[in-house]
């Protein structure tokens, strides 16, 4: 009897050991770590590791994150997705309401696309281009990726070209646009201050909304700032409930015009206009140049109309806002 008990116990021990061994052998393999974003202009957008495997979803990898601006730049009604990728273990440093100090190897990407049907996003989209800025050794470099017809990837191509776009607007009407992809030099004309390439959109005042800065602080994306209320807010030019006409007009000028109409900007030596939101009105020359502003925003003619680069049509809603504001001066 004792022998039988001993054999049973031994059998149980052998089975238990075998089960443990099997558990070890067949335990799940830990998922591979997401590749780092590549801070280089590779031939294909997919090689930068900014997005997940299926690029057409525009789903950022977990090394990058989406950011949004309070007020947006008009580009022929194109939608834009903006993402930012910081090297692991780094953060941006708060300086003032303008740009933070970005760490080397920061990558920014802005993708332009149109919904096939503005009333139903599930009907898909047409992705046109992804513009990329990379900070290398303290200097921003710029490149542009054009999406292929299959919408599976985009190729580095810094030449200008046109893409035919057709979509249904919110009224169900068909809109046809001959979308113009700018050349690298045209991009530099806008992304330029005193002959140094610079971002345009992500000034902290343009990001201070929808708890973005609070999230950046809590996720250690932004250092040297503990309270986002220290940063001013750039008004949304479309928000007539919370902002005055003047605030909205100045917000529109800031995002659509100020990168050129500023000290060191593309138009800095050609015009007295200074259209940054933080420029006092008396120093802006808006009043003195209001007739010229009205005229050059009221129609589209390449090389004459404003904004000068990045559009192939006038912006009726933007013009109506600016005209109403100018009429109060």
Secondary structure, DSSP 8 states (H G I E B T S, - for coil): -HHHHHHHHHHHHHHHHHHHHHHHHHS------------S--SBGGGGT-B-SSGGG--B-TT-EEE--SS---STT-EEEEEEE--TT--EE--SSS--B--TT-EEEEEEEEESBTT-GGG-EEEEEEEEEEEETTEEEEEEEEE-TTSS-EEE--S-EEEEEEEE-TTS-EEEEEEEE--HHHHHHHSEETTEE--SS--HHHH-STTHHHHHHHTTSEES-S-GGGS-----TT-TTTS-HHHHHHHHHHHHTTTTSSTTSTTTTT------TTS-HHHH-TTTTHHHHHHHHSS--TTTSSS-SS-SS--HHHHHHHHHHHTT-
